[in-house]
Amino acid sequence: MDLTGPIHDILVVFLGLVLILGGLGVVLFTNPIYSAFSLGLVLICVSLFYILLNSYFVAAAQLLIYVGAINVLILFAVMFMKGSEFSNDLRLWTVGDGVTALVCTSILFLLISTISDTSWYGIIWTTKSNHIIEQDLISNVQQIGIHLSTDFFLPFELISIILLVALIGAISMARQN
C-alpha cells in the first residue's frame, strides 16, 4: 500500500496503539474468552502491519492461519471449559506474577536498548509500479513454496503434526464433558 508519509505514519501509530492495547487485554482480562478475542485483535493488527509493508501474501497467511484457525481453536477450547475453572480469586498478586513481571520488564529493557543501539540509516525504501509488484509477489510466493517444500520441510511438517495433536486433544476434551 503506497501511502504518503503523514498518512502512513498516522496508520502505523494507530495500529501500534491498538496492538499494545490488545496485548494488554490478552494479559489483563480475567475472562479467557475476552483474552482470546483480544488475541484475535492483536493478530489482525499484525496482518494490517504486513499490508502497510506491501507484503500481501504474509498478511493473508496471517489472517487465515492465525486468526482463522489458531485463534478459533483457542476460542473453542476455552468455550468447552467449565465456567467454574476461571472464577475470580481474591489473590491479587502471587510469586509467579512477580517473577513474570520481572522477566517481562527485563526483556522490555533489553529490546529498548537493542532498538536504540541499532543503526537504522541503511534501510532503503523503494517504490515500484503495480506490474513489477505483481511479478515480485508471484516470485515471492513461489520462493516461499520452494523453501517450505525443501529447506523447511521438517519444521513445517512438525508444526502441522503439533496442530493436529492440539485439535485431537480439544475434541477429546470436548467429548469428555
C-alpha positions as CSV (number, residue, x, y, z in Angstrom):
1,M,0.0,0.0,0.0
2,D,1.7,3.1,-1.2
3,L,0.7,5.9,1.1
4,T,2.2,9.4,1.7
5,G,4.4,9.9,4.7
6,P,2.0,11.5,7.2
7,I,-0.9,9.1,6.5
8,H,1.4,6.1,6.7
9,D,2.8,7.4,10.0
10,I,-0.7,8.0,11.4
11,L,-1.7,4.5,10.5
12,V,1.4,3.0,12.0
13,V,0.9,4.8,15.3
14,F,-2.8,3.9,15.4
15,L,-2.1,0.2,14.7
16,G,0.7,0.3,17.2
17,L,-1.6,1.7,19.9
18,V,-4.4,-0.8,19.1
19,L,-1.8,-3.6,19.1
20,I,-0.5,-2.5,22.6
21,L,-4.0,-2.2,24.0
22,G,-4.9,-5.6,22.6
23,G,-1.8,-7.2,24.1
24,L,-2.6,-5.7,27.4
25,G,-6.1,-7.1,27.0
26,V,-4.7,-10.6,26.4
27,V,-2.7,-10.4,29.6
28,L,-5.0,-8.4,31.9
29,F,-8.5,-9.8,31.2
30,T,-9.5,-12.4,33.8
31,N,-12.1,-14.0,31.4
32,P,-10.2,-16.2,28.9
33,I,-12.8,-15.6,26.2
34,Y,-12.1,-11.9,26.3
35,S,-8.4,-12.6,26.2
36,A,-8.9,-14.8,23.2
37,F,-10.8,-12.0,21.4
38,S,-8.0,-9.6,22.3
39,L,-5.5,-12.0,20.8
40,G,-7.6,-12.0,17.6
41,L,-7.4,-8.2,17.6
42,V,-3.6,-8.3,18.0
43,L,-3.2,-10.8,15.2
44,I,-5.4,-8.7,12.9
45,C,-3.3,-5.7,13.7
46,V,-0.2,-7.6,12.8
47,S,-1.7,-8.6,9.4
48,L,-2.6,-4.9,8.8
49,F,1.1,-4.0,9.5
50,Y,2.0,-6.5,6.8
51,I,-0.4,-4.8,4.4
52,L,1.3,-1.5,5.2
53,L,4.6,-3.1,4.3
54,N,3.3,-4.3,0.9
55,S,3.6,-7.9,2.0
56,Y,0.1,-9.1,1.0
57,F,0.8,-12.8,1.0
58,V,2.1,-12.8,4.5
59,A,-0.9,-10.7,5.6
60,A,-3.3,-13.2,4.1
61,A,-1.5,-16.1,5.6
62,Q,-1.5,-14.3,9.0
63,L,-5.3,-13.9,8.7
64,L,-6.1,-17.4,7.5
65,I,-3.7,-19.3,9.8
66,Y,-3.5,-17.4,13.0
67,V,-6.9,-15.6,13.2
68,G,-8.9,-18.1,11.2
69,A,-7.5,-21.3,12.6
70,I,-5.5,-21.0,15.7
71,N,-7.5,-18.2,17.4
72,V,-10.8,-20.0,16.6
73,L,-9.3,-23.2,18.0
74,I,-8.3,-21.4,21.2
75,L,-11.9,-20.0,21.5
76,F,-13.4,-23.4,21.0
77,A,-11.1,-24.9,23.7
78,V,-11.9,-22.1,26.1
79,M,-15.6,-22.3,25.5
80,F,-15.6,-26.1,26.1
81,M,-14.2,-25.5,29.6
82,K,-16.5,-25.3,32.5
83,G,-17.2,-21.8,33.8
84,S,-16.1,-22.6,37.3
85,E,-12.5,-23.1,36.2
86,F,-11.9,-19.4,35.8
87,S,-13.8,-17.9,38.6
88,N,-12.3,-14.8,40.2
89,D,-10.0,-15.4,43.1
90,L,-9.2,-12.9,45.7
91,R,-5.5,-13.3,45.2
92,L,-4.3,-10.1,43.6
93,W,-0.5,-10.9,43.4
94,T,1.4,-14.1,43.6
95,V,5.0,-15.1,43.4
96,G,4.6,-16.3,39.8
97,D,3.2,-12.9,38.9
98,G,6.2,-11.2,40.4
99,V,8.7,-13.4,38.5
100,T,6.7,-12.9,35.3
101,A,6.7,-9.1,35.8
102,L,10.5,-9.2,36.4
103,V,11.2,-11.3,33.3
104,C,8.9,-9.2,31.1
105,T,10.4,-5.9,32.3
106,S,13.9,-7.1,31.8
107,I,13.1,-8.3,28.2
108,L,11.4,-4.9,27.6
109,F,14.5,-3.0,28.6
110,L,16.7,-5.3,26.6
111,L,14.6,-4.7,23.5
112,I,14.6,-0.9,24.1
113,S,18.4,-0.9,24.4
114,T,18.8,-3.1,21.3
115,I,16.5,-0.9,19.2
116,S,18.1,2.3,20.4
117,D,21.6,1.0,19.6
118,T,20.7,-0.2,16.1
119,S,21.7,2.0,13.2
120,W,18.5,2.4,11.1
121,Y,20.1,4.6,8.4
122,G,20.9,1.7,6.0
123,I,17.3,0.9,5.2
124,I,16.2,1.9,1.7
125,W,12.6,2.4,0.9
126,T,11.7,1.8,-2.8
127,T,8.5,2.2,-4.7
128,K,7.7,0.1,-7.8
129,S,4.9,0.1,-10.3
130,N,2.0,-2.3,-9.8
131,H,3.1,-4.6,-12.6
132,I,6.5,-5.1,-11.1
133,I,5.0,-5.7,-7.6
134,E,2.7,-8.4,-9.0
135,Q,5.6,-10.2,-10.6
136,D,7.6,-9.9,-7.3
137,L,4.6,-11.2,-5.4
138,I,4.3,-14.3,-7.7
139,S,8.0,-15.0,-7.5
140,N,8.0,-14.4,-3.7
141,V,5.1,-16.9,-3.3
142,Q,6.9,-19.4,-5.4
143,Q,10.1,-18.9,-3.4
144,I,8.1,-19.4,-0.2
145,G,6.6,-22.6,-1.6
146,I,10.0,-23.9,-2.7
147,H,11.5,-23.2,0.8
148,L,8.6,-24.8,2.6
149,S,8.9,-28.0,0.5
150,T,12.7,-28.2,0.6
151,D,14.6,-26.3,3.3
152,F,11.9,-26.0,5.9
153,F,10.1,-29.3,5.2
154,L,10.7,-30.9,8.6
155,P,9.7,-27.9,10.7
156,F,6.6,-27.4,8.5
157,E,5.5,-31.0,9.0
158,L,6.2,-30.9,12.7
159,I,4.1,-27.8,13.1
160,S,1.2,-29.5,11.2
161,I,1.5,-32.6,13.5
162,I,1.5,-30.4,16.6
163,L,-1.6,-28.6,15.4
164,L,-3.3,-31.9,14.6
165,V,-2.5,-33.2,18.1
166,A,-3.9,-30.0,19.6
167,L,-7.1,-30.4,17.6
168,I,-7.5,-34.0,18.6
169,G,-6.9,-33.0,22.2
170,A,-9.5,-30.3,22.0
171,I,-12.0,-32.8,20.5
172,S,-11.3,-35.4,23.2
173,M,-11.7,-32.8,26.0
174,A,-15.0,-31.7,24.5
175,R,-16.3,-35.3,24.3
176,Q,-15.5,-35.9,28.0
177,N,-17.7,-33.1,29.1
